[in-house]
Amino acid sequence: MANETKKSQKILIVGGGTAGWMAANLFAVHWPDMEICLLESSDIGIIGVGEGSTPHLKFFFDEVGIEESEWMPRCNATYKNGISFVDWSAIPGFNHYFHPFPAQTDDIFTVPAFFSSINARMQGHNANAHPDHYFLETYITAKHCGPIPTENFPFGVAYGYHFDSGLLGQYLAEKAISRGVKRVIGTVTEVILNPRGELASVRLDDDSFLAADFFVDCSGFKSLLLQGALKTRYTSFKENLFNNAAVVMPTPMYGIIPPETKSTALSHGWAWKIPLTTRYGNGYVYSADYITPEQAEMELRQHLGLLESDVTARHLQMKVGRVEKHWEKNCVAVGLAQGFIEPLEATALALSFNTLSAFIKCYEKGGYSNQFEDAFNNEINARFDGVRDYIVCHYKVNQRRDTPYWKDNAANTHVSETLAQIIHFWHRGGDFAKNLYMNNLVGSYQPKSWACLLAGYGVFPPLRSDEHNAPAPSLPDMVQLGDFIRRCGLNFSAHNQLLDHIHRRPA
Ligand SMILES: Cc1cc2nc3c(=O)[nH]c(=O)nc-3n(C[C@H](O)[C@H](O)[C@H](O)COP(=O)(O)OP(=O)(O)OC[C@H]3O[C@@H](n4cnc5c(N)ncnc54)[C@H](O)[C@@H]3O)c2cc1C
């Protein structure tokens, strides 16, 4: 594509799910002079799941200038300090761990203390290396507190949200339209290419055409433009990640609203429990190669105490993998259209935001040309692969052996070289964090997150039998650490109280 000024450009976003409307808002804020149009079908629905986020959703709202007091009440949203993992390990004392988001207190005290204990435990010393004893967000979550401290506490903690995905899409649509984005309702029946093989226009079900200079494929798993019309190749992660289906159903919300997502391992996958202000969203992510949808639904009902209930379940299929090029010719794909890694760490919207931010930067830097297409694709592929490796690790090192599913996951040899090295450095002992940095293994997840996972499952060597003769390891003072965390925690208020405040404040 030739260098063009942004004023001459017309962008067409195809798809009005969360990805499409996030794109519309970001483009409207960054490129107010461009003509931006979003096409969505009234016949084809959105996926309608995806109700937990990482801190990236906050970065998105900050970038488009929308306050929590404005959007959270509209989307029944709650705060999220991290994810609790339950029953992923059968090792006594390790049936639960919490994966917290980063906090500024980590670097001062808690992460170095955690790694000292891990180093000692990896040498076989009887050190307390369970992650649940080390982090401020784990502490405030156990106390049912939200992540916003009082003003006199000078350290920030990162946090995410839980929200109703349908309401979030509607809210983002309103905002984008108010910023000048044009919404068109119609279903694409044909995609037309120009003689150079680029996208030229789409034909709609009423036989009209929509043309544009640049296209954004947010059409969900179908990927009508990038994988469909441009035939961009797709790399499946099926061999790395077995789960390919989900069953979803709500349960009522009452009482204390937990500031965390709960992820409980079941017989052939795991169940999420996501608290909104009005209900819990629940789902069982499983492999249909091991159990049928009916068996999965029964197991989820049993897990939720809904065996006698007539609440309707929704069944979904998941395609897990990514395209090889997220940006090709005059098309970039965002959201499910570019790929999907199963939702264990709720990373899909973060990847959409990363994609959009990187695209905006590269497109502008290249003078609205394709100059930085390759750099962009490499960056986004690395992000997807980094998230994939972290998710694969949850299955590869799982400590359950109760079904063939868990045994096959533990025995799976389809792990990337990067993940194999990370696991190697864990078992080798020594300075795990330093080894990850020195060997260029820190990507989408920090050493703290890797260590929470591995230590949280209890992946440790046996304790030394000669401990009393062995050199004394350097261990943190757990009383001092506990006191530090407790006193930091005094600056956080109850999650319900925080929500009352946010949800009642007029927008
Ligand atoms: C089981 C499950 C759990 C998940 N959990 C999480 C989570 O916790 N956190 C997270 O971040 N993400 C999660 N995700 C992913 C998340 O749901 C999606 O990333 C997010 O909803 C964005 O979807 P989308 O906009 O790409 O696609 P969709 O919501 O599917 O939207 C596709 C759009 O394309 C339009 N369209 C399709 N075909 C046509 C056509 N022919 N003509 C015109 N328009 C068309 C549709 O009308 C729709 O508007 C989960 C996904 C699954 C499957």
The ligand as an SDF file (V2000), in Angstrom:
LIG
                    3D

 53 58  0  0  0  0  0  0  0  0999 V2000
  -15.5050  -20.1170   26.6260 C   0  0  0  0  0  0  0  0  0  0  0  0
  -14.8360  -18.7820   26.4490 C   0  0  0  0  0  0  0  0  0  0  0  0
  -14.4820  -18.0360   27.5690 C   0  0  0  0  0  0  0  0  0  0  0  0
  -13.8370  -16.8120   27.4190 C   0  0  0  0  0  0  0  0  0  0  0  0
  -13.4360  -16.1200   28.5240 N   0  0  0  0  0  0  0  0  0  0  0  0
  -12.7220  -14.9710   28.3800 C   0  0  0  0  0  0  0  0  0  0  0  0
  -12.2790  -14.2240   29.5000 C   0  0  0  0  0  0  0  0  0  0  0  0
  -12.5170  -14.5640   30.6570 O   0  0  0  0  0  0  0  0  0  0  0  0
  -11.5840  -13.0880   29.2750 N   0  0  0  0  0  0  0  0  0  0  0  0
  -11.2960  -12.6350   28.0200 C   0  0  0  0  0  0  0  0  0  0  0  0
  -10.6200  -11.6120   27.8690 O   0  0  0  0  0  0  0  0  0  0  0  0
  -11.7600  -13.3030   26.9500 N   0  0  0  0  0  0  0  0  0  0  0  0
  -12.4510  -14.4480   27.0840 C   0  0  0  0  0  0  0  0  0  0  0  0
  -12.9050  -15.0990   25.9830 N   0  0  0  0  0  0  0  0  0  0  0  0
  -12.6970  -14.5060   24.6650 C   0  0  0  0  0  0  0  0  0  0  0  0
  -13.7080  -13.3810   24.4570 C   0  0  0  0  0  0  0  0  0  0  0  0
  -15.0080  -13.9130   24.5250 O   0  0  0  0  0  0  0  0  0  0  0  0
  -13.5040  -12.7160   23.1090 C   0  0  0  0  0  0  0  0  0  0  0  0
  -12.1520  -12.4230   22.9200 O   0  0  0  0  0  0  0  0  0  0  0  0
  -14.2770  -11.4110   23.0590 C   0  0  0  0  0  0  0  0  0  0  0  0
  -15.6160  -11.5970   23.3880 O   0  0  0  0  0  0  0  0  0  0  0  0
  -14.1820  -10.7770   21.6960 C   0  0  0  0  0  0  0  0  0  0  0  0
  -14.8820  -11.5400   20.7460 O   0  0  0  0  0  0  0  0  0  0  0  0
  -14.8930  -10.9990   19.2640 P   0  0  0  0  0  0  0  0  0  0  0  0
  -15.3570   -9.5950   19.2740 O   0  0  0  0  0  0  0  0  0  0  0  0
  -13.5770  -11.2750   18.6450 O   0  0  0  0  0  0  0  0  0  0  0  0
  -15.9320  -11.9560   18.5290 O   0  0  0  0  0  0  0  0  0  0  0  0
  -17.5290  -12.0760   18.6640 P   0  0  0  0  0  0  0  0  0  0  0  0
  -18.0410  -11.6690   19.9790 O   0  0  0  0  0  0  0  0  0  0  0  0
  -17.8500  -13.4690   18.1920 O   0  0  0  0  0  0  0  0  0  0  0  0
  -18.0760  -11.0320   17.5960 O   0  0  0  0  0  0  0  0  0  0  0  0
  -18.0830  -11.3230   16.2200 C   0  0  0  0  0  0  0  0  0  0  0  0
  -18.8420  -10.2320   15.4970 C   0  0  0  0  0  0  0  0  0  0  0  0
  -18.7340  -10.4700   14.0960 O   0  0  0  0  0  0  0  0  0  0  0  0
  -19.9980  -10.3110   13.5070 C   0  0  0  0  0  0  0  0  0  0  0  0
  -20.0890  -11.1330   12.2940 N   0  0  0  0  0  0  0  0  0  0  0  0
  -19.7850  -12.4510   12.1560 C   0  0  0  0  0  0  0  0  0  0  0  0
  -20.0510  -12.8500   10.8810 N   0  0  0  0  0  0  0  0  0  0  0  0
  -20.5030  -11.7510   10.2270 C   0  0  0  0  0  0  0  0  0  0  0  0
  -20.9530  -11.5190    8.9010 C   0  0  0  0  0  0  0  0  0  0  0  0
  -21.0150  -12.4960    7.9670 N   0  0  0  0  0  0  0  0  0  0  0  0
  -21.3660  -10.2790    8.5770 N   0  0  0  0  0  0  0  0  0  0  0  0
  -21.3310   -9.2650    9.4890 C   0  0  0  0  0  0  0  0  0  0  0  0
  -20.9270   -9.4310   10.7500 N   0  0  0  0  0  0  0  0  0  0  0  0
  -20.5180  -10.6680   11.1150 C   0  0  0  0  0  0  0  0  0  0  0  0
  -20.9970  -10.7420   14.5670 C   0  0  0  0  0  0  0  0  0  0  0  0
  -22.2740  -10.1670   14.3330 O   0  0  0  0  0  0  0  0  0  0  0  0
  -20.3370  -10.1700   15.8280 C   0  0  0  0  0  0  0  0  0  0  0  0
  -20.7380   -8.8320   15.9760 O   0  0  0  0  0  0  0  0  0  0  0  0
  -13.5820  -16.3190   26.1090 C   0  0  0  0  0  0  0  0  0  0  0  0
  -13.9720  -17.0500   24.9950 C   0  0  0  0  0  0  0  0  0  0  0  0
  -14.5840  -18.2820   25.1520 C   0  0  0  0  0  0  0  0  0  0  0  0
  -14.9630  -19.0670   23.9240 C   0  0  0  0  0  0  0  0  0  0  0  0
  1  2  1  0
  2  3  1  0
  2 52  2  0
  3  4  2  0
  4  5  1  0
  4 50  1  0
  5  6  2  0
  6  7  1  0
  6 13  1  0
  7  8  2  0
  7  9  1  0
  9 10  1  0
 10 11  2  0
 10 12  1  0
 12 13  2  0
 13 14  1  0
 14 15  1  0
 14 50  1  0
 15 16  1  0
 16 17  1  0
 16 18  1  0
 18 19  1  0
 18 20  1  0
 20 21  1  0
 20 22  1  0
 22 23  1  0
 23 24  1  0
 24 25  2  0
 24 26  1  0
 24 27  1  0
 27 28  1  0
 28 29  2  0
 28 30  1  0
 28 31  1  0
 31 32  1  0
 32 33  1  0
 33 34  1  0
 33 48  1  0
 34 35  1  0
 35 36  1  0
 35 46  1  0
 36 37  1  0
 36 45  1  0
 37 38  2  0
 38 39  1  0
 39 40  1  0
 39 45  2  0
 40 41  1  0
 40 42  2  0
 42 43  1  0
 43 44  2  0
 44 45  1  0
 46 47  1  0
 46 48  1  0
 48 49  1  0
 50 51  2  0
 51 52  1  0
 52 53  1  0
M  END
$$$$
